[in-house]
Amino acid sequence: MQIKINTDRHIQGDERLKEAVRAIVEQGLGHTLSRLTRAEVHLQDENAHKGGGDDIRCMIEARPQGRDPLAATHHDADVEAAARGAARRLRALLESEFGKADRKR
């Protein structure tokens, strides 16, 4: 499965950050990874230079095999916490959707 990471101009998207976010997403999505073809992570600093709490937004869009994409968003004080929160929300959404689909079979 491919994980693509996008950052805005206020978040330095270096390799260390990308590897950390990839690891968080892989761990956070857990067993649902095997049913995905791709995930896109979008990181944004909504207040940029102003600072403040919970101004980092992480949106993760997952593309399940043969299904429409699903996405979850989380705001937090830093990039890694925002990524963990979005991954946790997306995993719950994916588990729900996969459970519904499995019950229909």
C-alpha positions, 0 to 999 in steps of 0.5 A: 500500500502506498502512503503519500504525504502532503504538507502546506508551506508552513510545515517542513515536510522533510524525510524525518517527518514523512517517515514518522507520519508514515509509521503513525498511519501504518500503526494507526490503521492496523489490520485495515491496511491490507484492504487499502490501495493507497492513503493520502495524508494532508497536513496543514498549519491553519494559523501559520505564524500566529501559533495557538493550540490545536492549529495543526490539521491532519486529513487522511484519505484512504482508498479501499479496494473497489470502494469509494474513498473515505476520509477523517480529519483531526486537529491537534497541537503538533503534527504527530498528535494530529496524525495519530488522531486522524488515523484513529478516526479513520480506522474506526470509520474503515472498520465500520464500513468493512463490517457492513460490507462483510455482513452483506456477503 
